[in-house]
């Protein structure tokens, strides 16, 4: 396998980017990744509930995120095909087309947005491999924060922003706004720098190297950490917006406060979290920021006992902030764990592992909440977050540990 700097669509020896330009590029690409996720996880559940879907159906839409779990299966094809910029642009334009057709899809809406998830997951493989090569090691902590901030900004626009617009523009107008935003961002992605292509290694050699990495102790620990770290958040997230609506808040409240402003607060938290990672290191930041992330679930459990508008907005703000703070160390750990070779496929394996918990926990969230109520489910999700904090020290042991 040639060095990462010589890979297709990554900066080569003559095109090495400065830290500032690399961080800007990483932010732009994070925005491209976040737009479809905002539609799938923020806009679509509210759209379905307001058009008559049950809690069980809303919760089950988390299964649409399954392609993010299985994207590692086709990530070698994406990486070896190269032309990562072209792949990312094509996927985003395909997503824009489906969103523009959203109001006319009727019963085909759910299958169509499964296709959106496949396109988005494929785009993520291309973008993640690209970003790992763009960012120098010394900037990975800050890059993690900027990536989360850019991702959340995009989710705010395609999720909360679209919900807010739906009040005055109607659902059709909101769908068209999302489509237009995807087209505009695809134009930005098309101008991100690339390097000349280099000859690929043979297929057997490629998979031998991948197998060697998967057998390393550091990779195994990183995979376990990725699976557990966001499990509590993932289990609670699908029920937060239904909780707001059932507690008497409006769709406009959800769009403006929970999604739009909440995503902006998450972005601020991510920037702060990235700086914390750069200054105190991975282990301390996981315990500090991961602990705060866990605390937001407890706050929601307490608020659900006797919800008021003020306490719900407060819990939402705290959750948004700690979500950003807690995500920065996760991305920093994953970027470091995948190393500088085969970045697209390795990062895809790590993030797909993280998506397993999100998909499973999110899919059952509606059924569990129907049985034990919002308070019971929010409290139970707190327990889901504990194993990752116990795993954190193992990331820093042994010759192949995540540093």
N, C-alpha and C positions, 0 to 999 in steps of 0.2 A: 504494500500500500504506500503510495507516495506521501510525503509530508502534507499536512493539511493546507499549508500556504500555496501548494501547487495544484490543489483540487479544482475541478470545474466550478465556476461561479463563485470562487472565493478569492480574496486578494492574494496575488502572487508576489514574488520577491520584488518586482518592479512596481507594484501597485499597493504596497502596504499602507493602510490608512492610519492617520493619527488617531490618538485616543478619542479626541473630541468628535471627529467625523465618524468614527466607528460607533460611538455611543448614539449619535444622531441617527445613523442608519438603523441601529438596533431598535430605536424608538419608533421610527416609521414602520418597520416591519412588524413590530408588536401591535401597532394600530390595525394593520391589515389582518392579523390573526384574531384580534378582539372583536371585530365587527360581526362576523357570523355567530360567535358565541353570545354576544349581546342579544341577538335575535332569538336564538334557540333557548337560552336560559332565562332571559328577562322579559322580552316582548311576547313571545309565543304563549307562555303559560297564562299571562294576564289576558291576552286576546282570546284564548280558549275559554277561560272562566267567564269572561264577559259575554261570550257568545253561547253560553249554556252548558259547557262541559262540567263534569263532576270533579270533586277533589281527586278521586281515584284516577281519572283520565289525566288531570293536570300533573299529578305525581308521576304517572307512568310515562309522561313525555321525557322524563330523564333517560329512558331507554333509547331515545333518539341520539344520545351522546355516545352510544356504543362504538361508533367508528373511531372515536378518540382512544378507546381502549385497544382496538385491534389494528390501529394504524401501523404498528411495528411490523405487521405481516407484509405490507407492501412498501415499507420504507427503504429496503435495499434497492427496489426498482427505481424509486424516486431519486435516491442518491446517485446510483450508477447511470441513470439517464442524463443527469446533469441539467444544464439550462434552468437552474433553479428560479431565476427571475421570471422566465417565460411561464414556467409551471405555476408560480404563485399568481401571476396576472391572470392567466386563463381560469384558474379556480375561482378567483374573486369575481370575475365577470360572469361565470356560470351561476354563482350565488346571487349576484345582482339580478340576473334574468328571472330566477325562481321567485325572488322577493317581489319583483314587479308584477308577477302573476298571482301573488298571494290571495287577493280577494276573490279571484275567479276559480280557485282550485277546488273549493267545496270539499267533498269527501276525500279528495286526493291530497289534501293539505299535509297530513301526517307523512305519507310516503314521500312526498316532494321534499319535506324538510329532513327526512332521513338522507336523501341525496345531498342536501345542503351540508349535513354533518360529514358525509364522506368527502365532499369537495373541500370543506374546511380542514378536516384532519389531514388530507393530502397536502394542502397548502402549508399547514403547520410543520410537516416533515421537512419540506423544502426550506421554509423560513428558519426553522430552528437550526438546521445544519449550517445554513448561511451565517447566522448570527454568531454561533460558537466560533467560527473561523474569523469573523470580523473583529471580535473584541479581544484585546490583549489580556493576559491573565491578571495583570495588576488592576484592571478596571472591571473585573467580573462582578464584584459586589455592587458597584454603582450601576453597572449594566443590568443587573437583576432588578434593582429598584426602578430603573427607567423602563424596562420591559413591562413590568407589572403596571406602572403608571400609564404607559401608552396603551396597554391592553385594556385597562379599566376605563380610560378615556373613551376608547372606541366602544366599549360596552355601554358606557353612559349615553353615547350618541345614538347607537342603534337600538338600545334597549329603553332606557328612561326617556331620552329625548324623543324617540318615536312615540312612546306612550303619551307623553305630554302633548305632542302635536296631534295625536288622535282625537283629543278633546275638541279642537277647533277645525282640524282638517278632515276628520273622519278616519275610519280604519283604512280606506283605500289610499288616502293621502299619506298616511303614515307608512304604508308599505312602499309607496313610490319614493318617499324620502329616504328610506333605508337603501333602496336600489340605487338611487343617485349617489348616495354617500359611498357605496361600495365601488361604483365606477370611478369616482373622483380619487379615492385612495389607490385604486389599481394604477392610475396614472402616476402617482408618486412612487409607487413600488417600481414601476417601469424605468425610473431614472436612477435607481440605486446602482452603485458601481459594481462591476464584475471584473473577473480576471480571465485571461485566455485559458481555454480548455487544456487539460493534460491527459495523456493516454491513461485509461483505466487499468487497474490490475485485473488479472484473470479472476473469473468467478470463484473457483476453488480457493484461491489464496485469500480472496475477500472474506469468505465465510470461515476459513481457518482463523484469521485474525479476529473476527467477531466472536467466535467460540472461545478463543483464548481470553478475551476481555470478560466474557460472561462467567468464566471460571474463577476470576480473581475475587478474593475475599472482599476487597473494597467495592466492587461492582455489586456483589450480592447484598451487602449491607445497604448500599445506596438504593437498591431496588426495594428492599423491605421498608426503608425509611420513606421512600416515595409513596408506597402503598398506604402507609399509616398516617402520614403527617397531616393531610387535609381531610381525613375521614370524618371528623366531627363537623367541620364546616359543610362538607358535601352532603351529609345526612340532614342537616338543618335547613340548608338553603332553599330547597323546593317548597317548603312549608311557610317560609317567612312572608311572602306576599299574600298567599291565601289567609294567613293569620291577620295581616293588616286589614284586608278586606272584610273578613268576618268580624273584626273588632270595630268596624264602623268607618274606617277610613275609605276614601274614594280612590278611583283609578288614577285621578290626577295627582292625589297625594302619593300614591305608589310610584308613579312615573317621575314626579319631581323630586321627592325626598329619598325614597328607598333606592331608586335606580340612578337617576341623573346626579343629584347631589351626593348620594351615597358612593357612586363610582368615582366622583371627583375626590371625595374624602379618602377613599381607598388608594387613589393615585398618590395623594400627599403622603399617606402612611407608607406606601411602597418606597417613595423617594427617601423618607426618613429611615426606613428599614434598610435600604441599600447602603446608606451612609453608616448605619450602625454595624452592618456586616463588615464593611471596609475597616472600621475602627476597632471593633472588639473581637472579630473573628467569627467563624462559623458556629462553634460549639456554644459559646455564650449567647450569641444572637438567637440560636434555636431555642434555648431555655427561656431567655428573656421575652422574646417576641412571640414564640410559640405558646408560652404560658398566658400572655395577654389574649392571644387568639382564642384559646380555650375558655378564658373568662367571659368572652362575649356570649357563649352559649348559656352559661349560668345566668347572665343578666337577662336574656330573653326568657329563660324558664321562670325567673322570678316575676318578670313583667306580665307573663301570660296568666298568672294567678289572678290579677286584678288590673287588666289593661286600661289605660287612659290614653288619649291622644298624645299627651306630653311624654309619658313614659315610653310609649312605643317609638316615638321619634328619637328619644334619647338612646334607647336600646339599639335602634337602627344606626344612629351615628357612631356609637361605640363599636358596633359590629363592623361597620364599614372601615373605620380607622384600623382596628386590629387585624382585619383581613389583609389590608395592605402591608402592615408591619410584619405579619407572620409569613406572607408569601415571599418576601425578598430573600430570606435565608434559604428557602426551598429551592428557588431558581439558582441561587449561587452554588448550592451543594450539587445540583444536577449538572450545571455547566462544568464544574470542576471534575465531577465523577466521570463524565464521558470523554475527557481528555481531548487531544487535538487530532486524532485520527477517527475516521468514520463518524463524524459528528452527527450527521442527519439520522442514521439508523440507531446510534446509541442513545441520542437524546429522545428519539421516538420511543424506544423501549422503556426508558425511564418515565417519560410522561404518560405513556400508555398504561404503565403499571399504576401510576397515580390515579388515572382515570377509572381503573377497575373499581376501586372503593367508591368513587363518586357516582358511578353508574348504578352499582348495586344498592348503595344506601339511599340514593335519590329515588330509585324506582320503588322501593318499599316504603318510602316516607309517608305517602298519602294513606296507605293501608294501616301503618303503625299509628299515625296520628288519629285516624278514625277510631282505633281501639283504645288508646291511652290518653288522647287529648294532646293539645299543644304543649302544655306544661310538662307532661310526662315525657313526650318525645324530645323536647328541647333539653331536658335534663339528661336523658339517656345519651344524647349525642355528645355530651361533655365527656363521658367515659370513653367514647370511641377515640378521642384525641390523645389519650394518655400513652399508648404504646410507643408512639414516635418519639416522645420526650425521653423515654427510657433507652431507645435505640441510639440517640444522638452521640453518646460517648464512643460507641463502636465505630463511628465514621472516622475517628481520629486515631485508631490503633492499627498497628501493623505496617509493613513496608508499602503496601498498596492502598493505604487509607486515603480518604478524602481530606486534603489539607485545608 
